Every structure is written in C-alpha cells, then in structure tokens.
Amino acid sequence: MRYFRLLVLGNGISAYGSYLNMVALNVFVYDATGSALAAGLFMAVRLATSVVSGWVSGRLVSVCDRKRLMVGADLCQALALLSLLLAPDGVRPGLLYVLAVVTGGCSTLSQVALRTSIPEIVGAEHRVRANGLLVTGRSLAMIAGFASSGVVVAQLGYSAAFALDAATFLVSATVLFLLPVRTRAAMDAAGGDSAKASGAARLTVRMLLGTAPLLMAMIAIRAVDGLGSSSHNVALPIYSSSLDPDHPATFISQFWATWAIGNIVAQQVIGRVTGKSGRTPGERAFALGACVMSAGFIMVFSGMPTVPAVIAALVAGAADGFTEIVYVSRLQTAPDDQRGRLFGLSASAENTGFGLGMLVSGALLENFSPLQVVAAFHGLAIVLCAALLVWLAGRGGPTPPAGDAAGRDQPTVTEGHDR
C-alpha cells in the first residue's frame, strides 16, 4: 500500500477529467452542431465503444503489460483532447466522433486493467481496502467534475475545459508511469508465451463453466444495476424540477453530495470491518447490499420530505459503494491469468445495462412518473438479488474462491475465502 495512495490520487485526477469531459463535451457537441440528434449520437458512439472495449480489454490485459496499457490509455485520451483543441473550427465536428471512440475505449481499458491489477499491486489481503480507496476517489472526482464543469465552461470556455481535461490525463499517466508497481503475478511476468496465453484462455472457459452460475448471476445483477442507475440518472432532473421549478438544480445537488458522503462512509466501514475480521464479504453481502441500494433509490423518488429523501440518498450511496467494493473484490479472487477476462465481461455487461437503460427509461418517462420508472428498474434488481439469496441459502456452505473452480493446480493470488 506504500505507493497505492499516489495511484489513487492519479486515478482520481483522471476520473475528474473524465466527468468534466462528459459534461463539457456533451454540451459542446450540441452547441457545435445545433442538433440534439448529433448529441445523442455522440453519446451512443461513446457507449457502444465502451461495450465493445470491455471484450477487447479483457483479452489485452491478459496478455499485455497492464501498466503500459493504463499509461497508454491516459495518453491517448490526452492526445485526442489536444487534437480537438488545436483543430480548426470546421474540422471539430468530425473529430468529435473520433474522440467518442477514443475516450469510450480507453476509459474502459484503463478501468479493466486497474481492477485486474489490484491484488498484484497491494497484495490480495489488502484488495478490499484498496478497492474502497478507489471508490472514494472516484466518487469525489465525480462530484467535483459535475460541479465544476458548468463553471469552467461558462467562465473559461470550451478550449479551457478541453485543456484541463487533457492535463488531468497527462498527470495520471505521469504518476502511474513513475510508480514502481507490479501489475501482474510473478509467474506470469516470468514467462508468458503464446502457449501459456492459450492455456489461460482454456482455463477461463473452464472457470466460467465451473463457477458460471454464481459469477454470471453477480454480473447479471450488475448489468441490471446499470439499468437502475440509468433510470435514476434520467429521472432525477425531471423529479427535481417537479419539486422546485424555480430551482431545479437544488435537489440534484443535495442528492449527489449526499450520495458521495454515503460512498465515503461505506469505504471507511468496510475497511475497518475487513481489517478486524480478516475476511472479505462475499456473495450474500453483495446481494443484500444491492437490495438496500435499490430500495434507497426508490425511496428517494417516493415523494418524501427533503430530509427523509436525503437520508435515503445517503443510505443508497453507502450501499452503492459497499456493493461495488464487494463485487470487485469477489471477482479479484480469480487467478491472475483469468481475472482480466472476467472484468472485461463485467465492463461490457455494466455498460450495456446502463446504455439500454438510458434509452428505455427516457422513453418510459414520457408516459410514466419518475417513481414508476425508477421503481420498475430498481425493483427488477431487487428481485434478482432475492433470487440469488434464495439460491445461496439452498446451496449452503461457503463458496470456494474462483481460482479453485478453474483447477487445483493453478496458482491463486488470494489467501482467504469469500465468506
């Protein structure tokens, strides 16, 4: 953990750039083209690239140097933004879709590579704490990025926003490049020839066949969580406007600030609990946390007074952070040579769920209330979590680490069981 806090800082800075980028670019596309269709197409291209990139990233991080991949992903995003910044005004609209592909693909690649590498960077026994720190850093970055984007664009203009975005990625790439961290298991680093890569692919298939019912259920729940997340993101401005038409941003600001506080609290709690017990929360904790999270988001839109609604947002944020930490830590119990493909699959599933949810929830909100749409999407997640809990209760006994399912002769980087 000696260098990991610096890595978290660099990752948080690049995450700030990503969230600032998300708002500034979407507004810029609309201003540059004057077309809502063009703005929607830009978002669709970026999201579709993220889905495809999940599959590609899983294979890349299994055979390539992960640190170089993360540094390269940050540099590519910085160069793409600088190209947009320096391009003539007439060329910029065409470059926007190139930028959508670059940012969508590189952000997914960087996320998959980092999540895959955590047990090697900090040690398997510290992975839960490390994941918590990353969740906290990205939560704070999201709030800062969304909060400052309007000010940066309004006061300094798009060029300054793009330059700031590029600078954050350059800082992240520099920090990561200078850190002396190992991102791959020692045996993989010692000799990763093509035969070993082919064997890793076969072992991944064996692992998915052996542990598919459990892991695939968790990944499916994450995909449905993406549906739920998109529903409350789309519904939030509508609901906030209905509460206070004169100040529609007030409730949105309260919601996201409280959500971020809940995320930070979750990181602190889970870090202390795992530190004292030495055991990692497993699938039951994941399912229970996802249930609480979805229920919290539904309560936010139920029409309660402001204070109870903010408390519900706090609970939802804490459960959201807790669930993500447990989920990522669970997938990280897989052996190093299989982990990348799991996180690639997970990234594709989550991005697919979020993108599909944006489309469907936007259409449903034309005819249904925010509460009805959010309750439907998050209610589906609760149903799946309840089914997983029933299944786990029927199985009985602890679930072995994912590495054991792939074969007892395979090295694993985890020391404990997910119970």
Steps between C-alpha positions, in 0.01 A plus 500: 500500500805729509454638150134425460372828644693685230339273242157580649581871475600468135194289423276752675650785297437315173148411622438870563608565141266228377196643679583856401553369150162325502308821566715742298511282190128425499419870523764583238360245254157658525638854466725406206236311303177657624348153490368293788528197272873563452547531876313174554705330229821615668391342830389184320835463320692546825283250686508243220879528491511439876293182458722363225813613682405286800543182294823622338642635827453168677726333246756781487557512876547121500794510258645853511680710760215655700693800622588593142138452398379740770766759421427467129125537557551826691740634237263413216217688667725800562620503137144467369388798708800707394427416135145626546632811672747583222278404206337772286136571579383342175672170580389469861151351441651207310767443764238476771400148402865393483534640851192306611662176383836581663360609835244220520752229416789633703300569816368141499846357430650699787226390741531131408880509525498672838238275658682193371832621644391597852587166672850513347557867589394488866482127580186289507445559871477878447283500188174592678658805661660597169170468314337718765758772453444494123122524545544797734737674260270455202194610699670823600623546143147455366359767730785741423478436127126547474502801735783686326417420138236770470725760660802408287305508173305815588794700636796370298348346188524164327868534412595538864281204592665279237847613609418425863364158402818419310716617791325265743573201277864606459538528878346156550726343235809661653417385854432146388812485280726609788352267762703177549199268515457144374175439318532130416561184707866400523454175309329683213770766489771235492381317191185580305536325164225433248440149630441640848262762362308229317489294819372803692217538250404133541515533877273802482243292316533228763462756777189652343351155453584397856403818681272654236174467693632717784729742317261543210217573745709773662596649164136488389397688813764762425357537150151549644649745752616690193138514385399633840784752507402637160137530611573719800757705304242576229213549746687720748481831304128443432426419862711789628318743270164378629610567859622854435441635147684824582812322629514158329867446578454520878381145563746359243790661687371373835453153359848458351680663792323269746557199273876575498507527880333160520763353268780632719334366815468158336871495420589582860264241647595212272870579545470479878283189496726303267807625682377364835350174377751422225214368286351645183122545464372264232200434280236529772635840603500605134136401450384661825691819423349519151150457648554784747648719228207452263246548779676823598484640149130414476432679830675814371233534230204408722399858577629512857599834659851623428670375817377137476576502126856616566540228764379246244762635255764460770400137557491435125845651458646294783344180367614589146861542613487188717356289218759615248788428738370153582429419136841607372677326788308179426605496134857567608516161670540346153857404401694775330494346152118475507411820680529735203241316294256506790535875544473550124175306496378695802581835338309405185200383702489812717536739206236309303257521792564871549467584130184296454357653813565853375301429185212311662462718809505817287216360289301380802524837674291647220198311636588394856611680813863494623396283796337241273800476268761492777297249701463272196872492418631485855220261595631258237841515666343424838320197355826364355684558827227320692527207257877491554455498877251212476741311278792558738287385794411182311864428414622531858863513604773740389575558133863429408708772339465528125852370451406163648225458246751528219718222626690418819833504322465868412674770706269746669572841646242487777556362847149487639148399414217733406289437803 
